[in-house]
Amino acid sequence: MNTKIAIFIGSISDKSIIKKGVDLLKEFNISYKSYIISAHRLPDILSNTIKKVEYEGIDVIISGAGLSAHLPGIIASKTIIPVIGIPFYSCKKEEGSSLGGLDALFSIIQMPKDVPIATVGINNSYNAVLLAIHILAMKYENIKTSLLEFRMKKKEKLLSKIEYNL
């Protein structure tokens, strides 16, 4: 199975935020590679890694960052692979900002013209992965089938909770 998604985070402390998304990738049996590379501290390594994932044929990049959240934007500026950005917020005083993740959200959604990034909610790696799965479903029939089954199961679960006693 070839790798379809690359995940980039800037710090090892971000692993806990990305976990729900990674669990969903595993549920869909979609292969991915993950990288912990600081955009500010290791810019050359980041550039080389982006070239590597392009060469490997990655279809979608998911990237999360907190505070000034430059990582998704720098990645998007260096590739034409679609990038999905996740604004991170850490509740730990030493790691988080006092803005509750809004700083990261605004940094990612306010990318300049010609450098688009799809952006999901703060700490919402689950929706980032689900969006990536939707993108992959346009190209891979097996993922499309799995996605349709997934959505049907979600619908059935919701329908089973509806109470008709009016």
C-alpha positions in Angstrom: 0.0 0.0 0.0 1.5 3.3 -1.0 1.6 6.2 1.4 -1.0 8.8 0.6 -0.8 11.4 3.4 2.1 13.2 5.1 1.5 14.8 8.5 3.8 17.6 9.7 3.9 18.9 13.2 6.4 21.3 14.7 6.9 19.9 18.1 6.8 16.5 19.9 4.3 18.1 22.3 1.8 18.3 19.4 1.5 14.5 19.1 -1.4 14.4 21.6 -3.4 16.8 19.5 -2.9 14.9 16.2 -3.8 11.5 17.8 -7.5 11.6 17.0 -6.8 12.2 13.3 -4.1 9.4 13.2 -6.6 7.0 14.8 -9.1 7.8 12.0 -6.4 7.1 9.4 -5.8 3.7 11.0 -9.6 3.1 11.0 -9.6 3.7 7.3 -6.4 1.7 6.8 -4.8 4.7 5.0 -1.0 4.8 5.1 0.7 8.0 6.2 4.1 9.3 7.2 4.6 11.7 10.0 7.3 14.3 10.6 8.2 16.5 13.5 10.0 19.5 12.0 10.1 23.0 13.2 9.6 25.5 10.4 11.7 28.1 12.2 14.5 26.0 13.6 15.0 23.5 10.8 13.9 25.3 7.5 16.4 23.4 5.3 15.3 20.0 6.7 11.7 21.0 6.1 12.3 22.1 2.5 14.2 18.8 1.8 11.4 16.8 3.4 8.7 18.5 1.3 10.7 17.6 -1.9 10.9 14.0 -0.6 7.2 13.7 -0.1 6.5 15.2 -3.5 8.8 12.7 -5.1 7.1 9.8 -3.1 3.7 10.8 -4.6 2.0 12.0 -1.4 -1.6 13.1 -2.3 -2.4 15.4 0.7 -0.4 17.1 3.5 -1.9 17.7 6.9 0.1 20.2 9.0 -0.6 21.5 12.5 1.0 24.3 14.4 0.3 26.6 17.3 1.1 30.2 18.2 2.2 32.0 15.0 1.5 28.7 13.1 3.9 29.2 10.2 4.4 25.5 9.5 1.3 24.9 7.3 1.9 28.1 5.4 5.6 27.5 4.7 4.7 24.0 3.5 2.0 25.3 1.2 4.4 27.9 -0.2 6.8 25.1 -1.3 4.4 22.6 -2.9 1.3 22.2 -5.0 0.1 19.3 -2.9 -3.1 20.3 -1.1 -2.3 21.3 2.5 -4.8 21.1 5.4 -3.9 23.2 8.3 -4.8 22.5 11.9 -4.5 25.4 14.4 -3.1 24.0 17.6 -3.7 25.2 21.1 -2.0 23.7 24.1 -3.6 24.1 27.5 -0.2 23.8 29.2 0.9 27.2 30.4 4.5 26.8 29.2 3.4 25.7 25.6 0.2 27.6 24.9 -0.6 31.2 24.3 -3.1 33.3 26.1 -5.2 33.5 23.0 -6.7 30.0 23.2 -5.5 29.0 19.7 -7.0 32.0 17.9 -3.5 33.2 17.1 -2.8 30.0 15.3 -6.2 29.9 13.6 -5.8 33.5 12.2 -2.3 32.7 11.1 -3.4 29.8 9.0 -6.7 31.1 7.6 -5.1 34.5 6.7 -2.6 33.1 4.2 -1.8 35.5 1.4 -3.5 35.2 -2.0 -2.0 32.4 -4.1 -1.0 30.2 -1.1 -4.2 28.5 -0.1 -4.6 26.2 2.9 -7.7 24.4 3.9 -8.2 25.1 7.6 -10.2 23.2 10.2 -11.1 24.1 13.8 -8.7 24.5 16.6 -7.1 21.2 17.6 -9.5 19.3 15.2 -7.2 16.8 13.7 -10.2 14.5 13.2 -11.8 16.8 10.7 -8.5 17.5 9.0 -8.1 13.8 8.4 -11.7 13.4 7.3 -11.2 16.2 4.8 -8.1 14.5 3.5 -10.1 11.2 3.2 -12.7 13.1 1.1 -10.0 14.4 -1.2 -8.5 10.9 -1.5 -11.9 9.4 -2.2 -12.0 11.4 -5.5 -9.0 9.4 -6.7 -9.2 6.0 -5.0 -12.3 3.9 -5.3 -11.6 1.7 -2.3 -11.3 4.9 -0.1 -14.5 6.2 -1.6 -16.3 3.0 -0.7 -15.0 3.0 2.8 -16.0 6.7 3.2 -19.5 6.0 2.0 -19.8 3.1 4.5 -18.4 5.2 7.3 -21.0 7.9 6.6 -23.8 5.4 6.5 -22.8 4.0 9.8 -22.7 7.5 11.3 -26.2 8.2 9.9 -27.6 4.9 11.3 -26.1 5.6 14.7 -27.8 9.0 14.8 -31.1 7.6 13.5 -31.0 4.9 16.2 -31.0 7.7 18.8 -34.1 9.5 17.5 -37.0 9.2 19.8 -40.4 9.3 18.1 -42.5 9.9 21.2 -43.9 13.3 20.5 
